[in-house]
Amino acid sequence: NFHVFEWHAESFSMPAGAIPLFYDKNGNNQGFLLGNCLAMQFHLEVTRELIEDSLIRFADCLPSPNFSVQSSEQMRTEISRHMAAMHQAAECIYGWWLDKYVFISESDAHPLAVGSQTQDNSL
């Protein structure tokens, strides 16, 4: 279990063949792995500045606080309490995904692949 920042009221159906990975406290789907695609419907990368900007910019869109929706002040307080742990979770999750599904060895890299150091200087 770990805290995340959510800015949505939607959920989704799990695609065929997907491996469910994350759920919110209400049991709604929040993320999955399908092949080498990692999908997450929450934000681990947020900053105080981004949240503050969103709270100001979208103030008219915020629903009244309830069981699933925090007040603006609660969001500010909670993000301060949980941001370091969220960023650690981001490093862990993104690092796992990159190592397992994205990074490939130099010997297997296509010359145009991201991160490839192969260069052809012939004329």
Salt bridges, closest charged atoms under 4 A:
GLU6 OE1 - HIS8 NE2 3.21
GLU45 OE2 - HIS43 ND1 3.04
GLU52 OE1 - ARG76 NE 2.63
ASP53 OD2 - ARG57 NH2 3.22
GLU73 OE1 - ARG76 NH1 3.84
GLU78 OE2 - ARG81 NH1 2.78
GLU78 OE1 - HIS82 NE2 2.95
